[in-house]
Amino acid sequence: MSDIYIDLNSIKEFTQEHLETYQRLNPEEAYPWLFGDELPESLEVMETTLVDISGVNWLDNEQGIRTQGVRSGGKNPKYKEISRDISNFGFKLTQPAISLLQLNNEIIPLNGRTRSSIFENSYSHLKNIIAIVYQIKKEYLHSDGTPTPQAESDISIFGCSANAYTDPSGDLSKEDVVREVKGAIEKGWITQNLKDIQDRVGRLCGKGVFTERTRSDLSFRIFNQFSKDDKILPWDVSNVKLWRNKNKLLDVNWDVSKPIDGNHRIDGIRRLYRGIKYVVVSSETLEKSVGTVARTAKDNPDYFIRVVIHTGILKGFDPETNYLEKVDKFRTVWTNHLDNLAYAFFKGGPALQERVKLFGALPAIQSMHDLTKIVKFVTKDLENLEGLEQST
């Protein structure tokens, strides 16, 4: 093997030459979450050095059982894969080293429990490891040397986020994130506020894993677990489909054609319909939504079309306001967009919406809505400034 991939069966310990090779291959500037401005505030780097394995307290509970502290389920699910990779290809000096914390004359792991377990089980002759050693800044320590809640929170974030960035960590799982954030709430490091939860999820995931959509789903999942009387529904295509089926927002088909809303007329002619089609579209993609509605209307010329919007992912510390803003913006932009199309392509007259009606929005916030029923659009007036009415 090259000097980059170390055959652990052929050495008894890492050498100073290994350490220098590692430092050459892993410049500190490449890892801002370990050395730079993304490192949690209460932690600071002491040195990257060789550390005796026997000098590290890998056991993180009173029973003396090795656990993967930040992982849901305890053991890294990719343990065997990582072990096999080290056995087949050698230990890589191209990846960030294990991170350790020097605290009160004790060295404890911030991450790397999987690698240490592999060393113990398969390479028990190995005497030391390459490690990045941290300490807690003095201002984040109590007078007796124990960490403040802020430092404890930062240590937890560091251990989880390291798995989001680094191989061979075994990757950060969704359950790891949920477990850590729930623990942060239970320990009082953060509140149950949605914004606090979203911020925590973002810090844990860093820039390494999960789309914005997945992060939002995780945030709402955690929020809803702690807020049993104030749930918030995040919307996407699959959730819309599930909600429609469960709450019977189904298309209507009539054996005999009939009018909608009593004496419904188009161009003075009383119009009869074979039924009603509901089209649920996103409030955040107007042009796509208009196209979806237009295709549905074209493909179903004998049906009345009711357009229902969903608000996607609500953001910020005030989801109620965010919901109202998204709904109001879509209603305004929808009308303006159709009028612009009518002016450009249909002799400048107002857009005809007799057969296609912007009907309402899916509910999203338990404190505002019955989560099983549509929020209907009605005319705005002094008594109903939002122009919304809970469907019965």
C-alpha positions in Angstrom: 0.0 0.0 0.0 1.1 3.6 -0.5 1.9 6.0 2.4 -1.7 7.3 2.0 -3.4 3.9 2.8 -2.0 2.3 5.9 -2.1 -1.5 6.3 -2.9 -1.7 10.0 -1.7 -5.3 10.2 1.8 -4.2 9.3 2.2 -1.5 12.0 2.0 -1.4 15.8 1.4 2.4 15.9 1.1 5.5 13.8 4.3 7.3 13.5 5.3 11.0 13.3 5.7 10.4 9.5 2.1 9.2 9.3 1.0 12.3 11.2 2.9 14.6 8.9 1.5 12.9 5.8 -2.0 13.2 7.3 -1.5 16.9 8.0 -0.3 17.5 4.4 -3.3 15.7 2.9 -5.8 17.4 5.2 -5.1 21.2 5.4 -7.1 22.9 8.1 -8.6 25.4 5.6 -10.4 22.5 3.9 -12.4 21.7 7.1 -14.1 24.8 8.5 -16.5 22.7 10.6 -13.4 21.2 12.4 -11.1 24.2 12.5 -12.8 27.3 11.2 -15.9 29.5 11.5 -18.3 26.5 11.4 -16.8 25.0 14.6 -19.2 25.3 17.5 -18.6 28.5 19.5 -17.6 26.9 22.8 -14.9 24.6 21.3 -11.3 25.4 20.3 -8.6 23.2 18.8 -5.6 22.3 20.9 -3.6 20.3 18.4 -3.6 17.5 15.9 -1.4 14.8 17.3 -0.8 11.2 18.1 -2.9 9.9 21.1 -2.5 6.6 23.0 -5.7 4.6 22.5 -5.5 3.4 26.2 -5.6 7.1 27.3 -9.1 7.7 25.8 -12.2 7.0 27.8 -14.4 5.4 25.1 -17.0 4.2 27.5 -19.8 6.9 27.7 -22.1 5.5 30.4 -22.0 4.1 33.9 -22.5 0.5 32.7 -19.2 0.7 30.8 -20.9 -0.3 27.5 -19.5 1.3 24.4 -22.2 3.2 22.5 -22.3 5.5 19.5 -23.5 8.5 21.4 -25.0 10.4 18.6 -26.5 7.5 16.7 -30.1 6.2 16.9 -30.0 2.5 17.8 -26.5 2.8 19.3 -24.2 1.1 16.8 -23.2 2.5 13.4 -25.3 0.7 10.7 -22.3 0.8 8.4 -19.9 -0.8 10.9 -19.3 -3.9 8.8 -18.9 -1.9 5.6 -16.3 0.4 7.2 -14.4 -2.4 8.8 -14.3 -4.2 5.4 -13.1 -1.1 3.7 -10.2 -0.7 6.2 -9.3 -4.4 5.8 -9.3 -4.4 2.0 -7.8 -1.0 1.2 -6.1 0.2 4.4 -6.7 3.0 6.8 -7.1 6.2 4.8 -5.0 9.2 5.8 -7.0 11.3 3.4 -10.0 11.6 5.7 -10.4 13.8 8.9 -9.0 12.2 12.0 -11.0 11.2 15.1 -12.0 14.2 17.2 -11.3 14.0 21.0 -12.1 16.4 23.8 -9.6 17.2 26.7 -11.8 17.8 29.8 -10.6 17.8 33.4 -7.6 15.6 32.8 -9.7 13.1 30.8 -9.8 12.5 27.1 -13.2 11.6 25.7 -14.4 11.0 22.1 -16.4 13.6 20.2 -16.8 11.1 17.3 -14.9 8.1 16.0 -16.4 5.4 18.2 -16.9 3.2 15.2 -13.2 3.4 14.1 -12.1 2.8 17.7 -14.3 -0.3 18.0 -12.9 -1.6 14.8 -9.3 -1.0 16.0 -10.2 -2.9 19.3 -11.9 -5.8 17.6 -9.6 -6.3 14.6 -6.3 -4.5 15.3 -6.0 -4.7 19.1 -2.2 -4.4 18.8 -2.5 -0.8 17.6 -1.2 1.5 20.3 -2.3 5.0 19.1 -4.4 7.0 16.7 -4.1 10.3 14.9 -6.6 12.7 16.5 -7.7 16.3 16.6 -7.8 17.3 20.2 -10.2 20.0 21.4 -10.9 21.8 24.6 -13.8 23.9 25.9 -13.1 27.6 26.1 -12.9 28.9 29.7 -15.9 31.1 29.4 -18.0 28.0 28.7 -16.9 26.1 31.8 -18.4 26.3 35.3 -16.1 27.1 38.2 -15.7 23.3 38.9 -14.5 22.7 35.4 -17.7 21.1 34.1 -19.3 22.2 30.8 -22.0 24.8 30.7 -25.3 23.8 28.9 -24.1 25.7 25.9 -20.9 23.7 25.8 -22.9 20.4 26.2 -25.1 21.5 23.4 -22.2 22.3 21.1 -20.5 18.9 21.9 -23.7 17.1 20.9 -24.0 19.2 17.7 -20.3 18.5 16.8 -20.6 14.7 17.2 -23.7 14.6 15.0 -22.6 17.1 12.3 -19.2 15.3 11.9 -21.1 12.4 10.6 -22.8 14.6 8.0 -19.5 15.7 6.6 -16.9 12.9 6.9 -16.2 9.4 5.6 -15.8 6.8 7.0 -18.4 7.9 9.6 -21.2 5.8 8.1 -23.3 8.8 7.3 -25.8 10.8 9.3 -29.2 9.2 9.3 -32.6 10.9 9.7 -33.1 9.1 13.0 -29.8 10.4 14.3 -31.1 14.0 13.7 -34.4 13.3 15.3 -32.8 11.7 18.3 -30.3 14.6 18.8 -32.9 17.4 18.5 -35.4 15.6 20.8 -32.6 15.3 23.3 -31.7 19.0 22.9 -35.3 19.9 23.7 -35.5 17.6 26.7 -32.2 18.9 28.1 -33.4 22.5 27.7 -30.7 23.4 25.2 -33.3 24.7 22.8 -37.1 25.4 23.0 -39.9 23.6 21.3 -40.3 26.6 19.0 -40.3 25.6 15.3 -37.6 28.1 14.4 -35.3 26.7 17.1 -35.9 23.2 15.8 -35.3 24.2 12.2 -32.0 26.0 13.1 -30.8 23.0 15.1 -31.6 20.6 12.2 -29.7 22.9 9.8 -26.6 23.0 12.1 -26.6 19.2 12.5 -26.9 18.5 8.8 -24.4 21.2 7.8 -23.6 21.3 4.1 -23.1 17.6 3.9 -26.4 15.7 3.8 -30.2 16.0 3.1 -32.1 18.3 0.9 -33.9 21.4 2.1 -37.1 19.4 1.7 -35.9 16.5 4.0 -34.6 19.0 6.6 -38.0 20.6 6.7 -39.8 17.3 7.0 -37.5 16.4 9.9 -38.2 19.7 11.6 -41.9 19.4 11.4 -41.8 15.8 12.5 -39.9 16.8 15.7 -42.1 19.8 16.2 -45.3 17.8 16.0 -44.1 15.2 18.4 -43.6 17.9 21.1 -46.7 20.0 20.1 -49.5 17.5 20.2 -52.2 20.3 20.2 -50.4 22.5 17.6 -49.4 20.3 14.7 -48.1 21.8 11.5 -48.5 19.9 8.2 -45.7 20.0 5.6 -47.0 19.5 2.1 -45.6 17.7 -0.8 -47.1 15.5 -3.6 -47.1 12.3 -1.4 -48.6 14.1 1.6 -51.3 15.7 -0.5 -52.3 12.3 -1.9 -52.5 10.8 1.5 -54.5 13.7 2.9 -57.0 13.7 0.0 -57.7 10.0 0.4 -58.0 10.1 4.1 -60.3 13.2 4.2 -62.3 12.3 1.1 -61.3 15.2 -1.1 -62.3 13.2 -4.1 -63.5 14.0 -7.6 -67.3 13.9 -8.1 -69.0 12.2 -11.0 -72.7 12.5 -11.7 -74.9 10.2 -13.7 -77.0 13.2 -14.8 -75.4 16.5 -15.7 -76.3 19.3 -13.3 -75.4 23.0 -12.7 -72.9 24.3 -10.1 -74.0 26.9 -7.6 -77.6 27.0 -8.7 -78.2 29.2 -11.8 -74.6 29.0 -13.2 -74.2 30.5 -16.7 -71.5 31.1 -19.2 -72.1 33.7 -21.9 -75.8 33.7 -20.8 -76.1 30.0 -21.2 -77.0 27.8 -18.2 -74.1 25.4 -17.9 -74.4 21.8 -16.8 -71.5 19.6 -15.7 -70.8 15.9 -15.4 -69.0 16.5 -12.1 -66.3 18.3 -10.2 -62.5 17.8 -10.5 -60.3 19.0 -7.7 -56.8 20.0 -8.7 -54.3 20.6 -5.8 -51.3 22.7 -6.7 -48.4 24.3 -4.9 -48.6 28.0 -3.9 -44.9 28.3 -4.7 -44.9 27.4 -8.4 -47.5 29.6 -10.0 -46.6 29.0 -13.7 -46.5 25.3 -13.2 -49.7 25.4 -11.3 -51.5 27.4 -14.0 -50.3 24.8 -16.6 -51.5 21.9 -14.5 -54.9 23.5 -14.1 -55.2 24.3 -17.8 -54.4 20.7 -18.8 -56.9 19.3 -16.4 -59.6 21.7 -17.7 -58.8 20.8 -21.3 -58.8 17.0 -20.6 -62.1 17.3 -18.8 -64.3 19.7 -20.8 -67.5 18.6 -19.1 -66.3 19.1 -15.5 -66.2 22.0 -13.2 -62.6 22.6 -11.9 -61.9 23.5 -8.3 -58.3 24.6 -7.7 -57.0 24.0 -4.2 -53.5 25.2 -3.2 -51.1 23.8 -0.6 -48.5 25.9 1.2 -45.6 23.6 1.0 -43.1 24.1 3.9 -43.9 26.9 6.3 -40.8 28.6 7.6 -39.7 30.9 10.4 -40.8 31.5 13.9 -44.4 32.6 12.9 -45.9 29.8 10.7 -49.4 31.3 11.0 -48.3 34.6 9.3 -46.3 32.6 6.8 -49.4 30.6 5.9 -51.5 33.7 5.4 -48.9 35.4 3.3 -48.4 32.4 1.0 -52.2 32.1 0.5 -52.8 35.8 -0.1 -49.8 36.1 -2.5 -50.9 33.2 -4.6 -54.5 34.5 -4.8 -53.3 37.9 -6.0 -50.6 36.6 -8.4 -53.0 34.0 -9.8 -55.6 36.6 -10.8 -52.9 39.0 -12.2 -51.2 36.2 -14.1 -54.5 35.0 -15.8 -55.4 38.6 -16.7 -51.9 39.1 -18.2 -52.4 35.9 -20.3 -55.9 37.0 -21.4 -54.6 40.5 -22.4 -51.7 39.0 -24.4 -53.5 36.1 -26.1 -57.3 36.6 -25.9 -58.2 40.1 -27.2 -57.4 41.8 -23.9 -60.5 40.9 -22.1 -60.5 39.7 -18.4 -59.7 36.1 -17.8 -62.8 33.9 -17.7 -62.9 31.8 -14.6 -66.5 30.6 -14.7 -65.5 26.9 -15.2 -62.3 27.0 -13.2 -62.5 28.4 -9.7 -59.8 29.1 -7.2 -61.6 27.3 -4.4 -59.4 27.2 -1.3 -56.3 25.9 0.4 -55.3 22.8 2.3 -55.1 23.3 6.1 -51.7 23.4 7.7 -51.8 24.6 11.3 -53.8 23.0 14.0 -54.2 26.2 16.0 -55.8 27.9 13.0 -57.6 25.1 11.1 -59.5 21.9 11.3 -56.8 19.7 9.7 -59.3 17.4 8.1 -61.1 20.1 6.0 -60.3 22.6 3.3 -59.9 26.3 4.0 -62.3 27.9 1.5 -61.7 31.2 -0.3 -64.4 33.8 0.2 -64.7 37.5 -0.5 -62.6 39.7 1.7 -64.4 42.3 3.8 -64.1 44.2 7.1 -65.2 41.2 9.1 -63.0 38.7 7.2 -59.8 40.5 6.1 -58.1 37.3 5.0 -61.1 36.1 2.9 -60.8 32.6 4.4 -63.5 30.3 5.8 -63.1 26.9 7.3 -65.1 24.4 5.2 -67.7 22.4 7.1 
